[in-house]
Amino acid sequence: MTDPGNETRPASIQSVDRALQVLEILARQGQGGVSDIADTLGVHKSTVSRLVSVLEARGFVEQLADRGKYRLGFTLVRLAGATMATRDLGKESRDICEPLADDVGETVNLAVLEANRAINITEANGPLGIALRTWVGQSSPAHATSSGKVLLAALAEAQLAQVIDSGLERFTPNTITEPAVLREQLLVVAARGWSMAVEELEEGLNALAAPVRDHSGDVVAALSVSGPSFRLTERAMGDLSARVRESALEVSRRIGFPG
């Protein structure tokens, strides 16, 4: 039945709510036609037809061979897979991040990309570091972090252009704010397989990172080591890069990467 409360909602919100109800109906029933869905929702067939057309165009539903019936589409499978991959990343990375942090003595994080920011989902503190705060759940501008640059280096050109167009804010004198300079550095990152950030987000803080790949080889996260610049110098980061890449590869293998 139609929710009486819908009558007072803005049309755009009402449409979103009904679209979600369509997905829920198909999830329960497995499949359904426009008339069936309209009867369940208590709305006109033309309303459902418009909603289904939009959902189909975005891959949320798909039409069956016998015309007129719909079922959930592959986009939902992809989104669910992305969610599970993030959960698996958090679980599988802990067994790698903690020994690495103990070994190198510094803080180890695993981050994923959300729009133009790198979000940390796992953290392990080494014995040399003083944990004044946790970075788990915190986001940082991708262009100013080692993890972010690894993730940006894997983007398609259109996606990278969106990030750059959103603005490259300066945080320290070392922050890269010129699009051409950032693009050039990302090419280097992609070629050598790891990145570094030298006091680009915070003065006195350096970091290096390597990519984590899923079963298809796509970069889905970045594993980083960060520490004070007087200890984690550029030379030290170069020496440590192979170890970080090895750890990132091990996380990749645990989530299905065959490389």
Secondary structure, 3 states (H helix, E strand, C coil): CCCHHHHHCCHHHHHHHHHHHHHHHHHHHCCEEHHHHHHHHCCCHHHHHHHHHHHHHCCCEEECCCCCEEEECHHHHHHHHHHHHHHHHHHHHHHHHHHHHHHHCCEEEEEEEECCEEEEEEEECCCCCCCCCCCCCCEEEHHHCHHHHHHHHCCCHHHHHHHHHCCCCCCCCCCCCCHHHHHHHHHHHHHHCCEEEECCCCCCEEEEEEEEECCCCCEEEEEEEEEECCCCCHHHHHHHHHHHHHHHHHHHHHCCCCC
